[in-house]
Amino acid sequence: MTTTEKLYQLIQTLPKDQISQIFYFAESLHQRQQNPSQAIPRGTLTGLRGIAKRADSIPSDQELQTEYTDYLIQKYL
């Protein structure tokens, strides 16, 4: 019995909702195979890398502490 036949028999025993999940999974694998350059879909968090970088230099620990203290004062007063 081939792998395809085993998979077919196994899928026949599953409920419809699980069969549709397997179908969507198989479709996504097929699309990745056809478009390997788009393995990571657009809109994921990986596309946001570097979005929160500061324009100026990295602040020192003291500057961060002062900034956070000012934030807390404004928030709770």
N, C-alpha and C positions, 0 to 999 in steps of 0.2 A: 504494500500500500504506500503510495507516495505521500509526501507532505501535504500536497494540495488536497488529496482525498481525505486525509486525517483532519485537516482544518475544516473541510466542508462538513464532515460528520459531526465535528464538535460544534460548529456554528448552528447546525440544525437542532441541537438540543437546548439552545439558549432562548430566552424570551426576546420579543421583538425589540424592546428598548436597547438591550445589550447588542443585538445584531446591528442596529443602526449606529451605535457607538463604534463598533468594529469597522463598519463601512466608512464612517467619517475619518477614522484613523488611517485606514488603507488609502483613502483618497489623498489625505495630507502627505503620506509617504510617497505616493505616486507623483504628486506635484513637486515635492522636494527633489525627486529623482530627475524630473524634467527641467527644473530650474535650480541647479545647485548654487548659483550665485545668490539666490534669495532664500537661503536656508533659515535665516532668522527673519521672521516677518516684520515689515515696517510697523512702527507704532509701539514696539516693545520698549522696555526700559533701557535696553542697550543703545537705542537711538538717542537717548537723553544724556548720555555720558558727557560730562563737562558743562552741562547747562547751568550749573550753580557756581561756576568759578567766578571769583572776584576779579574785577578789572585791574585793581591795584595789587600790590604785593601781599603776601600772606602775613596776617597780623601775628604779633607776638602773643605769648600766653597772657601777659599782663593786659594787653589791649583787648583780648577776647574776654577776660574776666571783667574788665571795666564795661565793655559792651553788654555783657550778660547782666551785670548788676544794674545798669541803666534800664535795660529791658524790663527786669523784675520790678524796679521802682515805678516805671510807667504803668506796668500792668496792674499792680496792687495798690497804688495810691491814687 
